[in-house]
Every structure is written in structure tokens, then in C-alpha cells.
Amino acid sequence: FDLLGCDFMLSATNKLSLLEINTNPALTLDNSTLANMLPGIVEATLDLVFLSQGPDRKLSDSDDFLKEKLPGEYQLIFNEGTGYSYKQTRKQHNAMKATREAAKEASANNA
């Protein structure tokens, strides 16, 4: 797996531009923004790696299984093993997000 660092720039007219992709992003916690963001990103990334490639993963697990179990706001965009490619509409994304949020709320209510 790779953890990539992507640098973006947002213009005054809200145009998003990709500046660069770093194959070895800095993970220093030298300011409060990074200290708040990076631990969660690294933890969620490792959760995703173990979910998709770890010892508990069964070869029979489908892409739907992976999409349902992704941590946080992660989305499956490509699966080399099955050829899955992300082509989801915004409506589908919002429906899946609402389903995950409802499941979290139901789980919290049952605890």
C-alpha cells in the first residue's frame, strides 16, 4: 500500500488545482492542524490496509463488503483484483453516507 500526500490549491474563484503528489509525505506534528488531522488519517489508512489486505480478509469478500466497511469518509475508487472502478453518482454517494450515519446512530442508541 502507499500513503500519498496530495497538495491542492484553491483559487479565488474556487477552482481546485492539483499541485503535486508526494510519495513520501511529511507526517510531522509541528502545528495544531497537523496534530489534529494526521493521527486519524494514519489510523484510518492502516485500518483500510488491514481490512482490504489483512489476514482476516477472505478472497471471497466482495467490493460491496469493502465499501461498507471503509473507515471514515474513505471511498473505494479502484480494486486491482476485481477491476472495480469508482463511477458513483453524487446521489449514490449521499445515500450511502446517510445509510452509514443511520447505522452509527442506531448502534449508539443500542449501546
DRENPAMI-683230 format. One record per residue: x, y, z of N, C-alpha, C in turn; residue in one letter; residue number from 0. Coordinates in steps of 0.02 Angstrom, whole numbers. Layout:
# residues N
<atom n_xx="X" n_yy="Y" n_zz="Z" ca_xx="X" ca_yy="Y" ca_zz="Z" c_xx="X" c_yy="Y" c_zz="Z" type="A" seq="NUM"/>
...
This chain:
# residues 111
<atom n_xx="42" n_yy="-59" n_zz="0" ca_xx="0" ca_yy="0" ca_zz="0" c_xx="44" c_yy="61" c_zz="0" type="F" seq="0"/>
<atom n_xx="16" n_yy="117" n_zz="-19" ca_xx="51" ca_yy="180" ca_zz="-19" c_xx="8" c_yy="232" c_zz="17" type="D" seq="1"/>
<atom n_xx="40" n_yy="274" n_zz="56" ca_xx="7" ca_yy="333" ca_zz="84" c_xx="37" c_yy="391" c_zz="46" type="L" seq="2"/>
<atom n_xx="-4" n_yy="423" n_zz="6" ca_xx="19" ca_yy="478" ca_zz="-35" c_xx="-4" c_yy="544" c_zz="-5" type="L" seq="3"/>
<atom n_xx="36" n_yy="595" n_zz="-15" ca_xx="18" ca_yy="663" ca_zz="5" c_xx="1" c_yy="703" c_zz="-56" type="G" seq="4"/>
<atom n_xx="-59" n_yy="730" n_zz="-59" ca_xx="-81" ca_yy="769" ca_zz="-117" c_xx="-86" c_yy="843" c_zz="-96" type="C" seq="5"/>
<atom n_xx="-54" n_yy="885" n_zz="-134" ca_xx="-57" ca_yy="957" ca_zz="-121" c_xx="-102" c_yy="990" c_zz="-172" type="D" seq="6"/>
<atom n_xx="-152" n_yy="1026" n_zz="-147" ca_xx="-200" ca_yy="1061" ca_zz="-189" c_xx="-197" c_yy="1135" c_zz="-176" type="F" seq="7"/>
<atom n_xx="-221" n_yy="1173" n_zz="-225" ca_xx="-227" ca_yy="1245" ca_zz="-217" c_xx="-298" c_yy="1264" c_zz="-238" type="M" seq="8"/>
<atom n_xx="-329" n_yy="1307" n_zz="-199" ca_xx="-396" ca_yy="1332" ca_zz="-214" c_xx="-389" c_yy="1405" c_zz="-234" type="L" seq="9"/>
<atom n_xx="-413" n_yy="1422" n_zz="-293" ca_xx="-406" ca_yy="1491" ca_zz="-318" c_xx="-460" c_yy="1535" c_zz="-288" type="S" seq="10"/>
<atom n_xx="-454" n_yy="1599" n_zz="-301" ca_xx="-504" ca_yy="1648" ca_zz="-277" c_xx="-572" c_yy="1634" c_zz="-307" type="A" seq="11"/>
<atom n_xx="-575" n_yy="1599" n_zz="-364" ca_xx="-639" ca_yy="1583" ca_zz="-396" c_xx="-661" c_yy="1511" c_zz="-380" type="T" seq="12"/>
<atom n_xx="-630" n_yy="1482" n_zz="-329" ca_xx="-646" ca_yy="1414" ca_zz="-305" c_xx="-630" c_yy="1359" c_zz="-356" type="N" seq="13"/>
<atom n_xx="-579" n_yy="1371" n_zz="-397" ca_xx="-555" ca_yy="1319" ca_zz="-443" c_xx="-502" c_yy="1279" c_zz="-406" type="K" seq="14"/>
<atom n_xx="-511" n_yy="1214" n_zz="-403" ca_xx="-465" ca_yy="1169" ca_zz="-368" c_xx="-413" c_yy="1144" c_zz="-417" type="L" seq="15"/>
<atom n_xx="-349" n_yy="1151" n_zz="-399" ca_xx="-294" ca_yy="1127" ca_zz="-441" c_xx="-249" c_yy="1081" c_zz="-401" type="S" seq="16"/>
<atom n_xx="-232" n_yy="1025" n_zz="-431" ca_xx="-184" ca_yy="979" ca_zz="-401" c_xx="-114" c_yy="1006" c_zz="-415" type="L" seq="17"/>
<atom n_xx="-75" n_yy="1017" n_zz="-362" ca_xx="-7" ca_yy="1043" ca_zz="-371" c_xx="43" c_yy="987" c_zz="-377" type="L" seq="18"/>
<atom n_xx="39" n_yy="938" n_zz="-332" ca_xx="87" ca_yy="883" ca_zz="-334" c_xx="61" c_yy="825" c_zz="-292" type="E" seq="19"/>
<atom n_xx="89" n_yy="767" n_zz="-305" ca_xx="75" ca_yy="707" ca_zz="-264" c_xx="142" c_yy="683" c_zz="-237" type="I" seq="20"/>
<atom n_xx="147" n_yy="678" n_zz="-172" ca_xx="209" ca_yy="658" ca_zz="-139" c_xx="205" c_yy="584" c_zz="-120" type="N" seq="21"/>
<atom n_xx="256" n_yy="546" n_zz="-139" ca_xx="258" ca_yy="475" ca_zz="-122" c_xx="285" c_yy="464" c_zz="-52" type="T" seq="22"/>
<atom n_xx="312" n_yy="515" n_zz="-21" ca_xx="339" ca_yy="511" ca_zz="47" c_xx="319" c_yy="574" c_zz="84" type="N" seq="23"/>
<atom n_xx="253" n_yy="580" n_zz="100" ca_xx="230" ca_yy="642" ca_zz="131" c_xx="257" c_yy="651" c_zz="202" type="P" seq="24"/>
<atom n_xx="268" n_yy="714" n_zz="220" ca_xx="290" ca_yy="729" ca_zz="289" c_xx="233" c_yy="714" c_zz="337" type="A" seq="25"/>
<atom n_xx="248" n_yy="681" n_zz="391" ca_xx="197" ca_yy="665" ca_zz="441" c_xx="215" c_yy="695" c_zz="508" type="L" seq="26"/>
<atom n_xx="249" n_yy="753" n_zz="507" ca_xx="268" ca_yy="786" ca_zz="569" c_xx="207" c_yy="821" c_zz="599" type="T" seq="27"/>
<atom n_xx="207" n_yy="825" n_zz="664" ca_xx="151" ca_yy="856" ca_zz="701" c_xx="174" c_yy="923" c_zz="728" type="L" seq="28"/>
<atom n_xx="202" n_yy="964" n_zz="684" ca_xx="233" ca_yy="1026" ca_zz="708" c_xx="186" c_yy="1086" c_zz="710" type="D" seq="29"/>
<atom n_xx="121" n_yy="1076" n_zz="698" ca_xx="72" ca_yy="1129" ca_zz="711" c_xx="6" c_yy="1097" c_zz="731" type="N" seq="30"/>
<atom n_xx="-39" n_yy="1137" n_zz="757" ca_xx="-101" ca_yy="1109" ca_zz="785" c_xx="-146" c_yy="1077" c_zz="733" type="S" seq="31"/>
<atom n_xx="-146" n_yy="1104" n_zz="672" ca_xx="-187" ca_yy="1075" ca_zz="619" c_xx="-164" c_yy="1004" c_zz="603" type="T" seq="32"/>
<atom n_xx="-99" n_yy="996" n_zz="592" ca_xx="-72" ca_yy="930" ca_zz="577" c_xx="-79" c_yy="883" c_zz="637" type="L" seq="33"/>
<atom n_xx="-69" n_yy="909" n_zz="697" ca_xx="-76" ca_yy="867" ca_zz="757" c_xx="-148" c_yy="841" c_zz="764" type="A" seq="34"/>
<atom n_xx="-197" n_yy="880" n_zz="741" ca_xx="-267" ca_yy="858" ca_zz="744" c_xx="-285" c_yy="811" c_zz="688" type="N" seq="35"/>
<atom n_xx="-256" n_yy="821" n_zz="629" ca_xx="-276" ca_yy="782" ca_zz="570" c_xx="-238" c_yy="717" c_zz="561" type="M" seq="36"/>
<atom n_xx="-172" n_yy="719" n_zz="566" ca_xx="-131" ca_yy="663" ca_zz="545" c_xx="-142" c_yy="598" c_zz="583" type="L" seq="37"/>
<atom n_xx="-147" n_yy="598" n_zz="649" ca_xx="-157" ca_yy="533" ca_zz="683" c_xx="-219" c_yy="496" c_zz="657" type="P" seq="38"/>
<atom n_xx="-273" n_yy="531" n_zz="647" ca_xx="-334" ca_yy="499" ca_zz="621" c_xx="-326" c_yy="473" c_zz="550" type="G" seq="39"/>
<atom n_xx="-289" n_yy="512" n_zz="508" ca_xx="-277" ca_yy="490" ca_zz="439" c_xx="-235" c_yy="427" c_zz="438" type="I" seq="40"/>
<atom n_xx="-182" n_yy="427" n_zz="477" ca_xx="-138" ca_yy="368" ca_zz="479" c_xx="-175" c_yy="308" c_zz="506" type="V" seq="41"/>
<atom n_xx="-213" n_yy="317" n_zz="560" ca_xx="-250" ca_yy="261" ca_zz="589" c_xx="-302" c_yy="234" c_zz="541" type="E" seq="42"/>
<atom n_xx="-340" n_yy="279" n_zz="508" ca_xx="-390" ca_yy="256" ca_zz="460" c_xx="-358" c_yy="222" c_zz="400" type="A" seq="43"/>
<atom n_xx="-300" n_yy="246" n_zz="379" ca_xx="-264" ca_yy="215" ca_zz="323" c_xx="-243" c_yy="144" c_zz="341" type="T" seq="44"/>
<atom n_xx="-215" n_yy="136" n_zz="401" ca_xx="-195" ca_yy="69" ca_zz="422" c_xx="-256" c_yy="23" c_zz="430" type="L" seq="45"/>
<atom n_xx="-311" n_yy="50" n_zz="457" ca_xx="-373" ca_yy="10" ca_zz="461" c_xx="-393" c_yy="-14" c_zz="392" type="D" seq="46"/>
<atom n_xx="-389" n_yy="31" n_zz="343" ca_xx="-408" ca_yy="14" ca_zz="275" c_xx="-362" c_yy="-39" c_zz="245" type="L" seq="47"/>
<atom n_xx="-297" n_yy="-33" n_zz="257" ca_xx="-250" ca_yy="-82" ca_zz="231" c_xx="-265" c_yy="-151" c_zz="261" type="V" seq="48"/>
<atom n_xx="-274" n_yy="-154" n_zz="327" ca_xx="-287" ca_yy="-219" ca_zz="358" c_xx="-355" c_yy="-247" c_zz="337" type="F" seq="49"/>
<atom n_xx="-404" n_yy="-203" n_zz="327" ca_xx="-469" ca_yy="-226" ca_zz="304" c_xx="-465" c_yy="-256" c_zz="235" type="L" seq="50"/>
<atom n_xx="-427" n_yy="-224" n_zz="190" ca_xx="-426" ca_yy="-247" ca_zz="121" c_xx="-373" c_yy="-299" c_zz="106" type="S" seq="51"/>
<atom n_xx="-320" n_yy="-303" n_zz="148" ca_xx="-265" ca_yy="-348" ca_zz="132" c_xx="-243" c_yy="-390" c_zz="191" type="Q" seq="52"/>
<atom n_xx="-274" n_yy="-381" n_zz="249" ca_xx="-251" ca_yy="-413" ca_zz="309" c_xx="-269" c_yy="-487" c_zz="314" type="G" seq="53"/>
<atom n_xx="-247" n_yy="-519" n_zz="368" ca_xx="-257" ca_yy="-591" ca_zz="375" c_xx="-330" c_yy="-612" c_zz="382" type="P" seq="54"/>
<atom n_xx="-374" n_yy="-566" n_zz="402" ca_xx="-444" ca_yy="-584" ca_zz="410" c_xx="-483" c_yy="-576" c_zz="344" type="D" seq="55"/>
<atom n_xx="-452" n_yy="-549" n_zz="293" ca_xx="-486" ca_yy="-538" ca_zz="229" c_xx="-492" c_yy="-604" c_zz="193" type="R" seq="56"/>
<atom n_xx="-552" n_yy="-619" n_zz="170" ca_xx="-565" ca_yy="-680" ca_zz="132" c_xx="-565" c_yy="-662" c_zz="58" type="K" seq="57"/>
<atom n_xx="-538" n_yy="-705" n_zz="17" ca_xx="-537" ca_yy="-692" ca_zz="-55" c_xx="-607" c_yy="-685" c_zz="-83" type="L" seq="58"/>
<atom n_xx="-656" n_yy="-713" n_zz="-49" ca_xx="-725" ca_yy="-710" ca_zz="-73" c_xx="-759" c_yy="-643" c_zz="-55" type="S" seq="59"/>
<atom n_xx="-727" n_yy="-602" n_zz="-13" ca_xx="-757" ca_yy="-538" ca_zz="5" c_xx="-765" c_yy="-495" c_zz="-57" type="D" seq="60"/>
<atom n_xx="-823" n_yy="-466" n_zz="-64" ca_xx="-838" ca_yy="-427" ca_zz="-124" c_xx="-819" c_yy="-354" c_zz="-114" type="S" seq="61"/>
<atom n_xx="-821" n_yy="-316" n_zz="-168" ca_xx="-809" ca_yy="-244" ca_zz="-164" c_xx="-863" c_yy="-210" c_zz="-121" type="D" seq="62"/>
<atom n_xx="-925" n_yy="-238" n_zz="-123" ca_xx="-978" ca_yy="-210" ca_zz="-81" c_xx="-960" c_yy="-217" c_zz="-7" type="D" seq="63"/>
<atom n_xx="-929" n_yy="-273" n_zz="11" ca_xx="-906" ca_yy="-283" ca_zz="80" c_xx="-856" c_yy="-229" c_zz="99" type="F" seq="64"/>
<atom n_xx="-808" n_yy="-216" n_zz="54" ca_xx="-758" ca_yy="-165" ca_zz="68" c_xx="-789" c_yy="-96" c_zz="74" type="L" seq="65"/>
<atom n_xx="-834" n_yy="-80" n_zz="27" ca_xx="-864" ca_yy="-13" ca_zz="28" c_xx="-904" c_yy="-1" c_zz="92" type="K" seq="66"/>
<atom n_xx="-935" n_yy="-53" n_zz="118" ca_xx="-975" ca_yy="-46" ca_zz="180" c_xx="-931" c_yy="-38" c_zz="241" type="E" seq="67"/>
<atom n_xx="-870" n_yy="-64" n_zz="239" ca_xx="-826" ca_yy="-65" ca_zz="298" c_xx="-773" c_yy="-10" c_zz="297" type="K" seq="68"/>
<atom n_xx="-771" n_yy="32" n_zz="247" ca_xx="-719" ca_yy="83" ca_zz="243" c_xx="-723" c_yy="131" c_zz="301" type="L" seq="69"/>
<atom n_xx="-666" n_yy="148" n_zz="330" ca_xx="-666" ca_yy="194" ca_zz="387" c_xx="-681" c_yy="266" c_zz="366" type="P" seq="70"/>
<atom n_xx="-715" n_yy="303" n_zz="410" ca_xx="-725" ca_yy="374" ca_zz="400" c_xx="-755" c_yy="391" c_zz="332" type="G" seq="71"/>
<atom n_xx="-726" n_yy="440" n_zz="300" ca_xx="-750" ca_yy="463" ca_zz="236" c_xx="-712" c_yy="432" c_zz="177" type="E" seq="72"/>
<atom n_xx="-677" n_yy="377" n_zz="188" ca_xx="-641" ca_yy="343" ca_zz="134" c_xx="-691" c_yy="313" c_zz="85" type="Y" seq="73"/>
<atom n_xx="-672" n_yy="312" n_zz="22" ca_xx="-713" ca_yy="280" ca_zz="-29" c_xx="-668" c_yy="237" c_zz="-73" type="Q" seq="74"/>
<atom n_xx="-694" n_yy="179" n_zz="-92" ca_xx="-658" ca_yy="135" ca_zz="-137" c_xx="-662" c_yy="164" c_zz="-207" type="L" seq="75"/>
<atom n_xx="-604" n_yy="179" n_zz="-237" ca_xx="-604" ca_yy="207" ca_zz="-305" c_xx="-579" c_yy="158" c_zz="-357" type="I" seq="76"/>
<atom n_xx="-540" n_yy="108" n_zz="-336" ca_xx="-515" ca_yy="58" ca_zz="-383" c_xx="-493" c_yy="-4" c_zz="-345" type="F" seq="77"/>
<atom n_xx="-510" n_yy="-62" n_zz="-372" ca_xx="-488" ca_yy="-125" ca_zz="-344" c_xx="-454" c_yy="-164" c_zz="-400" type="N" seq="78"/>
<atom n_xx="-389" n_yy="-168" n_zz="-396" ca_xx="-349" ca_yy="-201" ca_zz="-447" c_xx="-368" c_yy="-275" c_zz="-454" type="E" seq="79"/>
<atom n_xx="-386" n_yy="-308" n_zz="-399" ca_xx="-401" ca_yy="-379" ca_zz="-401" c_xx="-466" c_yy="-395" c_zz="-437" type="G" seq="80"/>
<atom n_xx="-516" n_yy="-352" n_zz="-431" ca_xx="-581" ca_yy="-365" ca_zz="-462" c_xx="-595" c_yy="-321" c_zz="-522" type="T" seq="81"/>
<atom n_xx="-555" n_yy="-269" n_zz="-531" ca_xx="-567" ca_yy="-222" ca_zz="-586" c_xx="-620" c_yy="-170" c_zz="-570" type="G" seq="82"/>
<atom n_xx="-642" n_yy="-168" n_zz="-506" ca_xx="-691" ca_yy="-118" ca_zz="-487" c_xx="-663" c_yy="-49" c_zz="-498" type="Y" seq="83"/>
<atom n_xx="-704" n_yy="-4" n_zz="-525" ca_xx="-684" ca_yy="65" ca_zz="-535" c_xx="-740" c_yy="110" c_zz="-510" type="S" seq="84"/>
<atom n_xx="-722" n_yy="163" n_zz="-475" ca_xx="-770" ca_yy="209" ca_zz="-445" c_xx="-805" c_yy="249" c_zz="-500" type="Y" seq="85"/>
<atom n_xx="-870" n_yy="240" n_zz="-506" ca_xx="-910" ca_yy="278" ca_zz="-554" c_xx="-977" c_yy="294" c_zz="-521" type="K" seq="86"/>
<atom n_xx="-974" n_yy="317" n_zz="-461" ca_xx="-1034" ca_yy="327" ca_zz="-421" c_xx="-1059" c_yy="399" c_zz="-429" type="Q" seq="87"/>
<atom n_xx="-1123" n_yy="407" n_zz="-433" ca_xx="-1151" ca_yy="474" ca_zz="-437" c_xx="-1153" c_yy="506" c_zz="-369" type="T" seq="88"/>
<atom n_xx="-1159" n_yy="571" n_zz="-366" ca_xx="-1164" ca_yy="607" ca_zz="-302" c_xx="-1225" c_yy="583" c_zz="-263" type="R" seq="89"/>
<atom n_xx="-1280" n_yy="568" n_zz="-298" ca_xx="-1340" ca_yy="544" ca_zz="-265" c_xx="-1327" c_yy="477" c_zz="-230" type="K" seq="90"/>
<atom n_xx="-1291" n_yy="431" n_zz="-264" ca_xx="-1274" ca_yy="367" ca_zz="-234" c_xx="-1229" c_yy="377" c_zz="-174" type="Q" seq="91"/>
<atom n_xx="-1180" n_yy="422" n_zz="-180" ca_xx="-1134" ca_yy="436" ca_zz="-125" c_xx="-1172" c_yy="461" c_zz="-64" type="H" seq="92"/>
<atom n_xx="-1217" n_yy="509" n_zz="-75" ca_xx="-1255" ca_yy="537" ca_zz="-19" c_xx="-1300" c_yy="485" c_zz="13" type="N" seq="93"/>
<atom n_xx="-1328" n_yy="440" n_zz="-27" ca_xx="-1370" ca_yy="387" ca_zz="0" c_xx="-1329" c_yy="339" c_zz="43" type="A" seq="94"/>
<atom n_xx="-1269" n_yy="321" n_zz="19" ca_xx="-1225" ca_yy="277" ca_zz="58" c_xx="-1203" c_yy="311" c_zz="123" type="M" seq="95"/>
<atom n_xx="-1187" n_yy="375" n_zz="120" ca_xx="-1166" ca_yy="411" ca_zz="179" c_xx="-1223" c_yy="414" c_zz="230" type="K" seq="96"/>
<atom n_xx="-1284" n_yy="427" n_zz="207" ca_xx="-1342" ca_yy="429" ca_zz="252" c_xx="-1353" c_yy="360" c_zz="284" type="A" seq="97"/>
<atom n_xx="-1343" n_yy="307" n_zz="247" ca_xx="-1351" ca_yy="239" ca_zz="274" c_xx="-1300" c_yy="226" c_zz="328" type="T" seq="98"/>
<atom n_xx="-1236" n_yy="246" n_zz="315" ca_xx="-1183" ca_yy="236" ca_zz="366" c_xx="-1198" c_yy="276" c_zz="429" type="R" seq="99"/>
<atom n_xx="-1221" n_yy="338" n_zz="420" ca_xx="-1237" ca_yy="380" ca_zz="478" c_xx="-1295" c_yy="352" c_zz="518" type="E" seq="100"/>
<atom n_xx="-1345" n_yy="326" n_zz="484" ca_xx="-1403" ca_yy="296" ca_zz="518" c_xx="-1381" c_yy="233" c_zz="556" type="A" seq="101"/>
<atom n_xx="-1336" n_yy="194" n_zz="527" ca_xx="-1311" ca_yy="134" ca_zz="561" c_xx="-1271" c_yy="153" c_zz="623" type="A" seq="102"/>
<atom n_xx="-1230" n_yy="206" n_zz="618" ca_xx="-1192" ca_yy="229" ca_zz="677" c_xx="-1240" c_yy="252" c_zz="732" type="K" seq="103"/>
<atom n_xx="-1291" n_yy="289" n_zz="713" ca_xx="-1339" ca_yy="315" ca_zz="762" c_xx="-1376" c_yy="257" c_zz="795" type="E" seq="104"/>
<atom n_xx="-1396" n_yy="208" n_zz="755" ca_xx="-1432" ca_yy="150" ca_zz="783" c_xx="-1387" c_yy="112" c_zz="830" type="A" seq="105"/>
<atom n_xx="-1324" n_yy="105" n_zz="812" ca_xx="-1276" ca_yy="70" ca_zz="854" c_xx="-1265" c_yy="107" c_zz="920" type="S" seq="106"/>
<atom n_xx="-1261" n_yy="174" n_zz="916" ca_xx="-1252" ca_yy="214" ca_zz="976" c_xx="-1313" c_yy="210" c_zz="1022" type="A" seq="107"/>
<atom n_xx="-1372" n_yy="207" n_zz="992" ca_xx="-1433" ca_yy="202" ca_zz="1031" c_xx="-1440" c_yy="134" c_zz="1065" type="N" seq="108"/>
<atom n_xx="-1412" n_yy="82" n_zz="1035" ca_xx="-1416" ca_yy="15" ca_zz="1063" c_xx="-1362" c_yy="3" c_zz="1116" type="N" seq="109"/>
<atom n_xx="-1313" n_yy="48" n_zz="1120" ca_xx="-1259" ca_yy="37" ca_zz="1168" c_xx="-1277" c_yy="58" c_zz="1238" type="A" seq="110"/>
